[in-house]
């Protein structure tokens, strides 16, 4: 479904919600949560605004929140405060009597959108011609349900930023090569940390339908989809140099969705949970520059006044698509749960195959 079809199906938020005060909106959320009790579950991703995250029943990364939604069997209504692919994963894992909602259907993910199913099937056909049956597909959980289903149908698995190394090792134990979708940076950083040389990695460009590689292609072990996170790609080598010059004592910790050269220069790199726990365990008075989404960085700063914490990129903005979920959209979604607005529903055929990819990850990681 394209953007216009989505808007036509779900409609635009009525003006009355935009005209309500913050206090009115907050009181309405409190009232509805009290009315519905355990019938309602609101998962909130780490990158959500504070105005929304304050009402989350659980916070975490996308997979954890989808799993918690499935475990919360009393909840009939899952109002997922995140982006589209996250709500899809929740729908895949939850039971048929649970409905998953996304408060604003425009809340997508630029990375996930960089690999659509038609592009992927075209790439797979061409790569099979080039390499034969020697490739296993892996997809970051930050991908559409259709991509997860493709990977599941072709013997592959999903990965998270926490278990990517384990899953790449697993995949290379089965086939000679992997196709890593849709984030080239996580794939490159993971493979490099496992000792795979950059000269053993190629890039698949979905815009040109071509493999980008110079040399003997028989040496290729990792094929990286040419996609990226629009937030994490904005952390640069210059940001690292500027931070080192201004704060020599400061530790730099970044997410592995950042470019390889940034990760190499950082002191530490890891998943969102890794970053959060590293700061929690750090000594009072320690200094940190964090390379990840700004809403989360600001929240970490507020939660740790005993530490000196900054964003690695001082000009970084919050994730624009995550920021589409705001209080007016949350209230609108909560007030229309019995209607068809903003429901995320993955077809049974796609859900079944996508679940295969998720289950392979859970079994092998």
Steps between C-alpha positions, in 0.01 A plus 500: 500500500650836399488823697186642336312170534597487867366851561178426310443182699573642843420867454675801642491588867193717576579863584347475845798299625744763375304769685504326839747620762775272623321471835175399330679240291688354796185480710321321217776236474487446877121466487501248214779293656298483821182400313663223297738370765673178395314500166743768380879475461713792382857405403734795443827487307809662652501769230150633577435852629471548877139618459417151368747280688355614834191290425681188379431180694839373384799656327766327296617413152263382228537123547476513879181707478346264244581203724353675805186576300463130416561396862237746623210273406241703694558800273248521217638831373872554434564869425859489379689826541778447248509463122324282244734199486495474880120482508516239223731282712260536792210390281702201375572382854168580671189279493200542270287652777747787547493810281810710436471872432751762386388848613626663180522283189756741352752389764721288280873425495724630222736204546224240474364678193837467324430130433163417349397149403514554123857633521598212726357230276676655199828514692465140617447375146807683370714394797398137452612526139833644612575286807270200472340347807770628737316790670289516816296818554498683834289802576524751781173507694477861377338377179152451361295188562531414131882500521490289816270258316737483202790419731296241687393331176863477385638338815632816662435684824456842652769665709511775761786737572562295817526156338624589150843340555345174617260489208762583237718217638198269488420593140859461379502156660223401261589676175817655355345846477234718653278773363452754781192725480423790522773681701843485343669658804380244755592223256845643432579570867385154605696319231814707564481429873494129410823539305353512151698740282345796325635347178269203565193724508302623201206739479176429319356822359122460457477821297730369226433127556873442509768361727756763597835325536846528349694177467432128488136453611575145613666658807174666611358359824266782603262685268376820661174657392555869424277637776559698817343674799453868416570593863810292573665572166521865607768428760834571335874467545508880540254470793743259666799727435316807634394314815852368564641852460245669727461222760815281503377304803163416348410144396320462169233233474306442177239276345622248237266658245767773477758496219794261539756779531303655789463168681874435463584835661249466784593354839192276510225391262184305562123481488265750657472282811879468511535879495237550770657240731853630440399847618307355795810308617741789440661678793354830620691787348587304184460671163328354194423594141219282364442425133134405476152652468451838670180431696678214673819700556302782661319250724831342606636848582195572719527164677873538579564850635811363676673448164607732218315375193467653154395392151794408281344723234390826667276583203317167496119507480265230633383229260236680292279196444513395867397856587176464305357318800388781730233553764222605257554185290519281810168635632337468158612139479379420852159656439443303178610152601163352406527644149735407216736798524872427514478121531813311396414163351753270336352238268510142637723381214763769560471469878564123488819537297620802698451306822734232365777760469433630851487151651831398337659801666353423840610136481854572381592814694 
